[in-house]
Amino acid sequence: MEMTVKRKKAPSRNIIGSRVKAARLKFDPPLTQDQLSGRLASAGVQLDRVALAKVEGGLRCAFDYEVKGLAAVLKVDANWLLGVDESTLRGRTKLARANKRRP
């Protein structure tokens, strides 16, 4: 009798993957991963189709400069790619300014 071992799905290694895919598919016509890779290369970011597929699938982390390049090419805010809530971001900015004013 053979026993099958259930493997757990590896946890996602990034938080931008699903948003990169969503932004890529919102283009009219939707961008392929290969087309996005070409546009990134034109912007100076070397991220091939396989690497993009891994980012979108949560198997590869994206470096900060890659997030910046992806945001520029996809015409979205980098904070949106990172899932940063704008209201939280504004609150932190106000808090940082208030702390600078204190003696």
C-alpha positions in Angstrom: 0.0 0.0 0.0 1.4 3.4 -1.0 1.0 6.4 1.1 0.6 9.7 -0.6 2.1 12.7 1.1 0.2 16.0 0.9 2.6 18.9 0.4 1.6 22.3 1.6 1.7 25.0 -1.0 4.8 27.1 -0.4 3.9 30.5 1.2 4.1 33.5 -1.1 7.5 35.1 -1.1 6.2 38.5 -2.2 3.2 40.8 -1.9 3.2 42.4 -5.3 2.6 39.4 -7.6 -1.1 39.5 -7.9 -1.1 43.2 -8.4 1.5 43.1 -11.0 -0.6 40.6 -12.9 -3.8 42.7 -12.4 -2.0 45.9 -13.7 -0.5 44.0 -16.6 -3.9 42.7 -17.7 -5.6 46.1 -17.4 -3.7 47.4 -20.5 -5.8 47.4 -23.7 -4.8 45.0 -25.2 -3.4 43.2 -22.1 0.4 43.0 -21.9 2.0 39.6 -22.0 4.7 38.8 -19.6 7.2 38.9 -22.5 6.0 42.4 -23.5 6.2 43.7 -19.9 9.8 42.2 -19.8 10.7 44.2 -22.9 9.3 47.4 -21.6 11.2 46.9 -18.3 14.4 46.3 -20.3 13.8 49.6 -22.1 13.5 51.2 -18.7 16.8 49.7 -17.6 15.3 46.9 -15.4 16.4 43.3 -16.4 13.5 41.0 -15.5 12.8 38.3 -18.0 9.5 36.5 -18.6 10.4 33.6 -16.3 11.3 35.9 -13.5 8.0 37.9 -14.0 6.1 34.6 -13.9 7.8 33.7 -10.6 7.0 37.2 -9.2 3.4 36.9 -10.2 3.2 33.4 -8.8 4.7 34.4 -5.5 7.8 32.3 -6.0 10.3 35.1 -6.3 10.8 38.3 -4.4 11.1 41.6 -6.2 13.9 44.0 -5.4 13.1 47.6 -4.6 14.4 48.9 -8.0 12.3 46.2 -9.7 9.2 47.4 -7.9 10.0 51.0 -8.9 10.5 49.9 -12.5 7.3 47.8 -12.5 5.3 50.7 -11.1 6.6 53.1 -13.8 6.1 50.7 -16.7 2.6 49.6 -15.5 1.6 53.2 -14.7 0.6 52.5 -11.1 1.8 53.7 -7.8 4.5 51.6 -6.1 2.6 51.9 -2.9 -0.4 50.2 -4.6 1.9 47.4 -5.8 3.1 47.0 -2.2 -0.5 47.0 -0.8 0.2 50.1 1.3 -3.0 51.8 2.4 -2.9 55.5 1.5 -4.7 56.6 4.7 -2.2 54.7 6.8 0.7 56.2 4.8 -0.7 59.8 5.3 -1.1 59.1 9.0 2.5 58.0 9.3 3.7 61.1 7.5 1.7 63.4 9.8 3.2 61.5 12.8 6.7 61.8 11.5 6.3 65.6 11.0 4.9 66.0 14.5 7.8 64.1 15.9 10.3 66.4 14.1 8.7 69.5 15.7 9.2 68.2 19.2 12.3 69.6 21.0 
